[in-house]
Amino acid sequence: MTLHHLARLALAFGLGMTTTVMGFGQTSEAPLPKGIGEGEMMQWLAHPLDLSDPSTLRGIPTPPPGNNIRSAAEWEEIEVLTITWRDFPCILKQITAAAVQECRVVIFSENVNQTTNYLTALSCGGPVPMDSVEVVDAESNSIWIRDYGANTVYKEYNDGRVLVDWLYNRPRPDDDAIPDVLAAHMGLDLYSTIESPGDLMNTGGNWMSDGFGTAFASELILEENGGGNNWWTTFPDHTEADIDDIVQAYHGIDEYIKMDVLPYDGIHHIDMHMKLLDESTLLVAEYPTGVADGPQIEANLQYVLSNFTTKWGTPFDVVRIPSPPEYGGGYPNQNGDYLTYSNATFVNNTILLPTYYEQYDTTAIRIWEEAMPGYNVVGIDCDSGNDNIIALSGAIHCITHTVAVEDPLMISHLPLDDTEDTDNAYVVNAELSHRSGIANATLSWATNPEGPWTDVAMTETIASLLWSEYEANIPAQAEGTQVYYYVSAEANSGKSGARPMPAPEGWWSFRVLGETSSLDNVAATSPWQALYPNPARAITCLELNLPQATDCRITLHNAFGQQVKLLHDGTLNRGVQRVFLNAATLPTGPYFVTLTTAQGTRWTERLMVE
């Protein structure tokens, strides 16, 4: 029988994997990595646990009993953020300080008093308000709660909240019992994939759900459920179809997208290089050409875009974000740490973002803020001094988990594309759902993100068992107008909400281009939006806003007009597009970035390299 939910047995069997809290929030032993530590293997082999004892199994070993099982997405409204208080206390304190502005924070700690004292002390940002903090006495082995924590599932689409836990792919019994502690603390049922034929080994870092029946993973999920064994356990023995059936039964997933593992990501968790920002947008890590996992990430992305679509049947939008090399070192293929800006956590209106050093952080923060207008992006250093957690192959997403709210007010919308239509109204559709029903819905629009906003009552056009579609129109606008809008709703229970969640500070937008708005017909208007940072020292973002898909070349020239680099040669899609340049390899001085269309039209911007 595979290890599952062994509650506090490590010390009883002499495993010795837990550490003692000491000092002011620190632990006495080196923190365990996301992968397997050498000491762990030696201890386990010397003191193996009896995995056949049925008393060690926890949770309900059957799928949740519901007719419309749905696994929550990370950007949905959450009630609780969870962390395990072991190592890196300053990082954990910063996470707590930001999260208490948005939700409750549940902390699992082996020493409640010392954890509380650290949170309320002056160090590391000052005292944290404790009104929304709950420190729970619980044993643990490691800080990586994303991997061993449970996931929120609704038995009836937007009602009947439960937790679902998998077989954990690490020999850390105290960690594996944390979902039970959380379920008991919150009074929630916990369903577990622990018994054949529904046994499944999985890890939270290798799981992304769009909230509507699609999930993503690397093929690690196949490897660890394809039979056989390693030095500490026997893997479940399933075909890929079996795995899909289990995930459908426990999570309501109808499309389980699996991608090749990456050559330099030793743990094969997708949260180290990609993230779903909403139902239709993927944030994807990017490396310089040919570097580290860049080629395989691009191959995986093209596989996804060529074979899968959003819930609406449309292609996924892609936001690219550069991954930096280790400070003073190299990329992962050069023995550098695996630095990433995709390993972030949604906490309602706040995004907790790992940061590393300024020359890359500024670009990453700007990309996140532009992709998620209105959200409070909070950077937390994961690569300095005693807080160098990224050296252990994880960052913010890896050490946090969440529990979604009991009664989600769901608003789902496919953002409108830019349009050439200046004559007809722009139709906005949204799918709304709440367990009590929808009382009313409102479309708010403006031609300035600061307002004023015009409110339009939305009309129900489709009513189904699970959701209703509402519709309203934005009046036709003149060519050159940029329109901003959001959708809000009130449930029959009185609960209200909006998408984007931070509205009106957050919004969707589209441009009215007019019929003659091809790139070559508006030669007076440069498509260049920004080059940043400028002056440049390392990864630099070259941002364009294109009125339509354009065949073009982007080149870099020195002060003498000589071409130094070919940055892009091919088609760029309509809308905001980003091309990246690594300025660290260039001599200092002035440069010029030129976009040339297939018809020969050119636009040039100046870039300084320091």
N, C-alpha and C positions, 0 to 999 in steps of 0.2 A: 504494500500500500504506500502511496506517495505521501510525503510529509504534508500536513495541513493543520494549521491552527493549533500548534503545540503551546499551551499556555504556561509560560514561566517554568519550563522543564529544563532549561539550559543548565542552571546551577545544580539542580537535583541530579543531573547526569554527569556533572563535572565538565560541562562543555566550556564554560568560562568565556563566552563570547560577549557578555554584557560588560559594561564599564561602570565604574563608580563615579558619581557626580562629585566634584570637588571644587574648591576655590569659589569663584563667583560665576557659576554657570558653565564651567568647563568640565571635561571628562578626563579621567586619569590615563587613558590609553589612546593610542593613535586611532583616528576615526576609520571605520571600515569604508572601503571604496564602493562604488556602485557595482563593480564586478566582484569577483571572489578574491579576498586577501589570502596570501600564502599561509599566514598563521591560522586562518579559519580552517583551511583544508587539513592542516596538521592536527588541530584540536578535534575536528570532527572524526577523522580517521582513528584517533586515539580513544575517543569517547563517543561512539555512535549512539544515536537514539533508537529506541524501539518504535518503529513507525507502524507497527501492526496493532497497537493498542487502540481499540475503537473509542476509548474515553477521551482520546486526544482530538478527535474530530469535532469541528464546530460548524455552526451555521446550518441552514436547512438545505439538505443535499438534493434539491429538486429545483427546476426552473420556477420563477415567480408565477403564481396562478393568476393570469390575466388574459384578456382577449386582445389587448392592444399594447403590448410591451414596447416601451420606448426608452432608449438610453439618452440621458441628457447630454447636451453639448457644453463645452467649457464656458462659452460666452453667455450662457443663460444666467438668470438671476440665482445667486447662491445665498444660503442661510448661514453656512459655516465654512471657514477655512481651517484646515487642520495642519499641524506641524508636530514633529517629534523633537523634543528638546534634548539634544545630546551634544553635538559639536557645533562649532561656528556660532556661538551665542550672539555675537553682534549682528550677523546676518539675520538670524532668527528674530532678534528684537526689532530690526528695521522692517522685516516682513509684518510682524505683529502690529507695529505702530501705523503702518499704512493700511493694513486690513481692517483695523477696528473702526476706521472711518466709514466702512462699507458693510460690515457684517460681524457676526460673532466669530471669535477665534478660539478653537479648542486645541490645547497643547497637552501632549502626552509627555509626562516627566517622571523620572525616578526619584526626584526630590522636589516636591511641590514648593516648599518654603524657599529654597535657594533659587528656583526659577522665578518665583514671584519677586524675590528681592532684587534679582538682576533686572527684571522688567521695570521695576519702580525706582531704580537707582539713576543717578545722574549720568552715568557712563553711556557711551554709544547712542547719542541723540537725546538723552534725558528721559524722564519718567514716561511710561506708557499709561494712558488711561485704562483702568482695569475693569470698567463697568461691563465691557463686552468680551472679557477674557475669562476662559474657564481652563484652569490647570488641573489635569486629571492624572492621578497616580497610576502609572503603568510602566512595566518593564519594557525595554526595547534593546535592540542590537545595533541599529544604525539610524541615520537621519533620513534615509531615502523613502519617505512615506508615499511618494507618488507611485512607486513600484509595488508596495505591499498594501496600500490603502484600498478601500472599497469604492465602487462607483455607484452613482445615483441612477436608479431605474424607476420608471413609473409603470405600474401594472395596467393602468387604463389611460395611456397617452399623456394625460396631464393630471392624473390623480393616482392615489395608491402608491405613494413614495416608499421605496425599499432600497436596500443596499445589496450589491452583488460583488462577491469576492471570488478570486481565482486561486488555484494552486500557485504558490509563490515559487519563483525559480531561483531562490537562494536558500541555503541551509541556515536560516535565522529564525528560530521558533518564536522568540518574543516579538519580533517584527510581525510575524505571520498572525499573531493573535490580536494585533491592534484593531482590525476591523470589528472583532467581537467586542472589544472595549468600547469602541465608538458606537456600535449599534446599541449596546446596553445603556450607554450614557445618554443617547438621544431617544431611546425607546423605539427603535426601528427594527424591523425584521431584516435578517441577513441571510441571503441565499448564496450558496457556495457550490462551485463546480468541482466537487471533491469525489464523487462516486461514479464509477463506470455505469452506463455508457456515456455519461455527461461530464466526465472528468476533463478539465482543461487547465493547462499551465499557461499563465500569461503575466504580463507586467505592465504597470500603468504608463511607463515611458514609451511603450510600444503600442499605444492605443489612442486613437482620435475618433470621435463620433461627431457627425454633423447634426445630431439631434433629430434626424428624420430618416433613419434606416440605413445610412451609409457609414462605414467605419474604415479606418486605414491602419496598416501595420507593415512592418518589415517581415520577411519570410522567416525570421526567428520564430514566429508563431507556428510555422510548419515544422521547423527543426525540433522544437521542444515538445511537440505533440505527435511526433512520428514514430514513437516506439524507441527501443534501445534504452541505454542508461549511461550515466556518468559516474563520477566517484562518490556521489552522495545520494542519488535517487534513480528511480526508474521512471522514464517519461511515459505519459499517456500514449496509447497506440491508436492513432486515428489517421484516416485519409483527410485530404483537404475538404472533401464534401462533408465528412463527419464534423470537422471543426466549424464549418459554416453553419451546420445544423445546430450545434451547441450554442454558438454565438447568437443565432436567430432566436433560440428558445429562451435564453437568459437576458438578451439585450434588445431583441426586436430588430436585429440587423439583417437586412435583405441583400445588401451589396457590401462584401468584405474585401476591400482592395489591399492586395499584398504586393510589396515591392522587394526587389533584390536587396540583400544586405550590403552595406558599404564596406569597402576594404580597410578603412582606417578608423572607423567607429567600432571599437572593440566590444561594446555592449549591444550594438544593433538596435538601439531605441530611436524611433523616428522623431521624438521630441528634441533631439540634438540637431536636427537640420530642417524641420518643417513644422508648420502649425496651421490649423484651420482658424481663420479670423472670423468667419461667419459661414453661412450655408453655401456660399458661392466663391469664396476667396481663400487661396492658399498662400501663406508666407513661406518662402523657400530660401534656404541658405545658398550663397554663391561664393565660389572661390575664383581666383585668377585662373585663366585658361590652362587646363591640364594639371592643376594642382590638387593634391590630396583627394578628397571624395567628390570634388567638383564634377568630373565626367560621369560618375555613376549617379549622382544626384540628378544631373540633367537627363540622363537616360531614363531614370525612374519617372521624372516629371513628364517627359514626352510619352512614356507608356501610359501614365494616368490620363493625360490630355487626349490621347488617341483612342482610349478604350472606355472611358468613364465620363459621366456628366454630373451636373448638379441635380438636385431634386426636381428642377424644372426642365431638365433635358438640355441645358445650355452648357457650354464649356466653362470650366473653372477659370476665374480670373487669377492671375499670379502676381504677387508682389515679391520681388527679389531683395534680399538683404545680405550684404557681404559679411563673411565670417573672417575675423582678424587672425593673424598669427599670434603665437604666444609673445608676450612682451619681451623684447630683446632676444627672441628666438625665432623658431620657424613654425610652419604649418604642421598638421598632424603627420604628414608623410616625411617631415623633417624632424621628427621626435618632439614636436611642439604639442602643448596641451590643446584639447579640442574646444576652443572658444566658440561660442555660438550665441546669437541673439534671438533664436527661435525658442529657447528654453524659458519662456515667460509664462506668467500665470494671470488669468483674468480674475479680478475680484470686483464684480459688478462694474462700477464706473471707473475703476482703477486697473491699470496693467502694471504688474511687477516685472521689471526687466533686468536681467543680469547685465552688468557693465564691467569693463576691464581697464581700458585706458582711453584718454580723451580723444586722441586723433581718430579712433574708430567709433567711440561711443556717440559723438555728436552726430555722425551720419546715421547711425542706427536709431537713435532717439527721433531724429527728424523723419525717417522713413516710417517708424511706428506711428508717430503723431499724424502724419499725412494719411496713412492708411486707416487710422481710427480717430477721426476728428472728434474732439470733445472729451476724449478719455484722458484721465490723469495718468501719465506715464511716469512711474517712479523707478529710477535707476538705483540698483543696489550692487555695490562693488563685490565681485566674486573672484578677484584675482590680485589681492594685495595682502602681504604680511600673513597674519594669522587667519585671514579670511580667504585664503586661496583654495576655495572649494572646487573650482573648476579643474584643478590638478587631479581630483578624484573622479573625473568624468561626469560631473553633474553640476547643475546650477539651480536657479530659482524654481522652475517647474518640477524638478526632481525632488525637492524637499518640501513641497506643499501638495495638499490635496483639498478637495472641496466637497461639500454636500449641497446639492441644489435645494431650492425652496420647496415647501410642501405643496403649494398651490401656484404653479407658474402661470403667469399671463403671457401667452405665447403670441408673438407677432412675427410673421415670417414674410419677407418681401425680397423679390429680385430687383436690385437697383436698376433704374432706367439708364440706358446708354445715351450717349450724345446723339442728337438728332439734327436732320436738315429741314425738318418740318416747321415752318413758321406760320402755318394756316390753321392747323387742327390742334385741339386740346390734347394734353399728354395724360394718358390714363394710368393711374396708380392703383395696382391691386395688392392686397395683403391678405394672408391667411391668419385668422385670429382664433384663439382657443383659450378657454378657461373652464374649470370644472363646474362653475356656477352658470356659465353662459356669458355672452357679451351683451352689455347694456348699450354701448355706443362706441363709435370709432371716429377719429378725426384725422384728416390730412392737413398738415400745416406746411405752407410753402412761402418762400421769399426769394428775392433776387440779390440779397445781401446776407451773408451769414450772421450778421448782427441784427437782422430784422429790418423793418417790422414784418411780422409773420401774419399771413392770411390763413384763417382756419376754414376748412371745408368739411361739412359732415359727410361721412362715408356711408354708402348704401350697401346692405347685404345683397350679394348677387348669387351666391351659392351657399347652401346650407347642407352640411353632411353630419354624420354621427360624431365625428371627431373635431371638426373645425368648420368655420364659415369663412367664405371669401367676401371681403368688403372692397368697394371701389369708389374712387372719386377722381375728379379731373383737375389738372392745372391748366389754366387758360394758355392759349398759344402765345408765344413770346417772340420778340423781334430777334433777328439775326445778331449774334454776338452776346446774347444774354446767357448768364450762368444762373441756373435755378437750383435752389437748396430746398430740401424738404425732409419731413419725418412723419411717422405715423404714431399716434397715441390711441389708447383705448381704456375703457372702464368696464370691469366685469360686473355682473349682477350682484356680486358680494360686496361691491364697493372698491375692490382693489383696482388700482390704475397702474399704467406703465407705458413705455414708449420704446420704439426702435428707430434709430440707434438708442441704446439705453440712456446716454447722457443728454438726450435732446432737451432743450433746443441748442445746447452747446455742441451736441453731436448731430450730424445730418448726413444724408446722401446728396449728391449733386450730379447735374448733367449740363452740357452746353448745347445751345441752339446755334448751329453752324451755318444754316442757309444752304441752298442747293448748289452754289458754286464754290463750296468751301473745300475743294481739294487742296492739297498742300501746295501744288505749283500755281494754283490760281489765287492764292493769298500770299504772294511772295513778299508783300510789304510787312507781313506779320511773322516774326521769327517763331519757330516752334520751341526754341530753347526756353525753358522755365528757370532753371537754376543749375549752377555748378557748385557743389559743396562737398567738403569745405574748400574755400578758395581765399587765401593761398592753400595749396594742397601739400600734404607730406606723406600720405599713405593711400588707403582706399578712398577714392573720390567718386561721388555720384554725379553723373551727367543726366539731368532730368529734362525730358521733352514732353510736350503736350501736342499730340498729333490729331488733326481733324479727321483723318481717315487712315486706314492701313497704307503704309508707304514703303516702297522698295527704295533703299537708300544705303549709302556708305557713310560711316562716321570715322574720321581720321584725326590724328593728332600731329601737329606740325610744330617745329621749333621756330625760333625767332628769324631764321633765315629762309623759312618757307619749306624746309625739307620735311617730308613725311617721316615721322618717328614711329608711329604705331597705326595699324588698322584695328579699330575698336569694334566695328560692326560692319557686316556686309550681308544684306538680306532684307527681309520684311520686318517692319515694326508695326504692331497693331495700333489701332486708333486709341486715343486717350493718353493718359499719363504713362510714359515708359521711362525706364532707367537703364543706363549703360554704365558699367563701372570700370574705373581705371586705377591701377596701382601706381601711384606717383612715387613710391619709395624707390623705384628702380630708375628714376629719371634724374639727370643733373638739375641743379637749381637754375631757375630763370623763367622767362616768359614762354608760354606755349599758346597755341590756338587750336581749338576743337572745331572741326568743320563737318556739317551734315550736308551731303550732296544727294539729291534725288536722282532717279533714273533719267529724268528729263534735263538734268544739269543745273537745277536751281540749288543755290548754296546759301547756308547761314553759318556764321562763324562767331564763336565766343572766345574771350581771352581767359587763360588760366595761368596763374602764377604757381610755380613749384618752389618750395623752400627747402 
